[in-house]
Amino acid sequence: MAFAQPPVVPPAPGTAPDVQLPNGKSQREEMLKLDHKKNLEDAATMAKLAQEVSEDLEKDDRYVMSLKTLKKLDEIEKLAKAVRGRLKRY
């Protein structure tokens, strides 16, 4: 009795074929896993920074922001762009 082989599906036009790593795993899947892990780390960092910015704003009774707070906001923006870029990649 012969076992049925799954059909070989060619990659969609305009996409690169899936590359297998030496351990047999799909390179694309491994990259997606790493990107997901990095996105989670960046999101946690952004949440922490956003909380610190909120606390800084509540502490200050003036209508100006410290340079430290502005740097935190720049870091949040940089992380958000990195996450957005990784999500748009696939």
Rosetta constraint file for C-alpha pairs under 8 A:
AtomPair CA 11 CA 15 HARMONIC 6.47 0.50
AtomPair CA 11 CA 16 HARMONIC 7.10 0.50
AtomPair CA 11 CA 17 HARMONIC 5.79 0.50
AtomPair CA 11 CA 18 HARMONIC 7.97 0.50
AtomPair CA 18 CA 26 HARMONIC 6.68 0.50
AtomPair CA 18 CA 27 HARMONIC 6.99 0.50
AtomPair CA 18 CA 28 HARMONIC 6.70 0.50
AtomPair CA 19 CA 26 HARMONIC 6.09 0.50
AtomPair CA 19 CA 27 HARMONIC 5.56 0.50
AtomPair CA 19 CA 28 HARMONIC 7.30 0.50
AtomPair CA 20 CA 24 HARMONIC 5.68 0.50
AtomPair CA 20 CA 25 HARMONIC 5.66 0.50
AtomPair CA 20 CA 26 HARMONIC 4.72 0.50
AtomPair CA 20 CA 27 HARMONIC 5.63 0.50
AtomPair CA 21 CA 25 HARMONIC 5.43 0.50
AtomPair CA 21 CA 26 HARMONIC 6.10 0.50
AtomPair CA 21 CA 27 HARMONIC 5.76 0.50
AtomPair CA 25 CA 29 HARMONIC 7.51 0.50
AtomPair CA 25 CA 30 HARMONIC 7.32 0.50
AtomPair CA 26 CA 30 HARMONIC 6.33 0.50
AtomPair CA 27 CA 31 HARMONIC 6.16 0.50
AtomPair CA 28 CA 32 HARMONIC 6.17 0.50
AtomPair CA 29 CA 33 HARMONIC 6.20 0.50
AtomPair CA 30 CA 34 HARMONIC 6.24 0.50
AtomPair CA 31 CA 35 HARMONIC 6.04 0.50
AtomPair CA 32 CA 36 HARMONIC 6.04 0.50
AtomPair CA 33 CA 37 HARMONIC 6.22 0.50
AtomPair CA 34 CA 38 HARMONIC 6.16 0.50
AtomPair CA 35 CA 39 HARMONIC 6.02 0.50
AtomPair CA 35 CA 86 HARMONIC 6.67 0.50
AtomPair CA 36 CA 40 HARMONIC 6.26 0.50
AtomPair CA 37 CA 41 HARMONIC 6.34 0.50
AtomPair CA 38 CA 42 HARMONIC 6.06 0.50
AtomPair CA 39 CA 43 HARMONIC 5.97 0.50
AtomPair CA 39 CA 83 HARMONIC 5.69 0.50
AtomPair CA 39 CA 86 HARMONIC 7.93 0.50
AtomPair CA 40 CA 44 HARMONIC 6.20 0.50
AtomPair CA 41 CA 45 HARMONIC 6.26 0.50
AtomPair CA 42 CA 46 HARMONIC 6.08 0.50
AtomPair CA 42 CA 79 HARMONIC 6.16 0.50
AtomPair CA 42 CA 80 HARMONIC 7.90 0.50
AtomPair CA 42 CA 83 HARMONIC 7.25 0.50
AtomPair CA 43 CA 47 HARMONIC 6.14 0.50
AtomPair CA 43 CA 79 HARMONIC 7.86 0.50
AtomPair CA 43 CA 80 HARMONIC 7.96 0.50
AtomPair CA 44 CA 48 HARMONIC 6.23 0.50
AtomPair CA 45 CA 49 HARMONIC 6.14 0.50
AtomPair CA 46 CA 50 HARMONIC 5.95 0.50
AtomPair CA 46 CA 75 HARMONIC 8.00 0.50
AtomPair CA 46 CA 76 HARMONIC 5.38 0.50
AtomPair CA 46 CA 79 HARMONIC 6.98 0.50
AtomPair CA 46 CA 80 HARMONIC 7.76 0.50
AtomPair CA 47 CA 51 HARMONIC 6.19 0.50
AtomPair CA 48 CA 52 HARMONIC 6.32 0.50
AtomPair CA 49 CA 53 HARMONIC 6.12 0.50
AtomPair CA 49 CA 72 HARMONIC 6.21 0.50
AtomPair CA 49 CA 73 HARMONIC 7.71 0.50
AtomPair CA 49 CA 76 HARMONIC 6.85 0.50
AtomPair CA 50 CA 54 HARMONIC 6.15 0.50
AtomPair CA 50 CA 72 HARMONIC 7.92 0.50
AtomPair CA 50 CA 73 HARMONIC 7.73 0.50
AtomPair CA 50 CA 76 HARMONIC 7.46 0.50
AtomPair CA 51 CA 55 HARMONIC 6.22 0.50
AtomPair CA 52 CA 56 HARMONIC 6.07 0.50
AtomPair CA 53 CA 57 HARMONIC 6.15 0.50
AtomPair CA 53 CA 69 HARMONIC 5.95 0.50
AtomPair CA 53 CA 72 HARMONIC 6.97 0.50
AtomPair CA 53 CA 73 HARMONIC 7.44 0.50
AtomPair CA 54 CA 58 HARMONIC 6.24 0.50
AtomPair CA 55 CA 59 HARMONIC 6.14 0.50
AtomPair CA 56 CA 60 HARMONIC 6.30 0.50
AtomPair CA 56 CA 69 HARMONIC 6.95 0.50
AtomPair CA 57 CA 61 HARMONIC 7.95 0.50
AtomPair CA 57 CA 65 HARMONIC 7.38 0.50
AtomPair CA 60 CA 65 HARMONIC 7.86 0.50
AtomPair CA 65 CA 69 HARMONIC 6.31 0.50
AtomPair CA 65 CA 70 HARMONIC 6.89 0.50
AtomPair CA 66 CA 70 HARMONIC 6.48 0.50
AtomPair CA 67 CA 71 HARMONIC 6.21 0.50
AtomPair CA 68 CA 72 HARMONIC 6.40 0.50
AtomPair CA 69 CA 73 HARMONIC 6.35 0.50
AtomPair CA 70 CA 74 HARMONIC 6.24 0.50
AtomPair CA 71 CA 75 HARMONIC 6.17 0.50
AtomPair CA 72 CA 76 HARMONIC 6.24 0.50
AtomPair CA 73 CA 77 HARMONIC 6.27 0.50
AtomPair CA 74 CA 78 HARMONIC 6.18 0.50
AtomPair CA 75 CA 79 HARMONIC 6.15 0.50
AtomPair CA 76 CA 80 HARMONIC 6.10 0.50
AtomPair CA 77 CA 81 HARMONIC 6.24 0.50
AtomPair CA 78 CA 82 HARMONIC 6.31 0.50
AtomPair CA 79 CA 83 HARMONIC 6.22 0.50
AtomPair CA 80 CA 84 HARMONIC 6.08 0.50
AtomPair CA 81 CA 85 HARMONIC 6.00 0.50
AtomPair CA 82 CA 86 HARMONIC 6.27 0.50
AtomPair CA 83 CA 87 HARMONIC 6.20 0.50
AtomPair CA 84 CA 88 HARMONIC 6.20 0.50
AtomPair CA 85 CA 89 HARMONIC 6.30 0.50
AtomPair CA 86 CA 90 HARMONIC 7.75 0.50
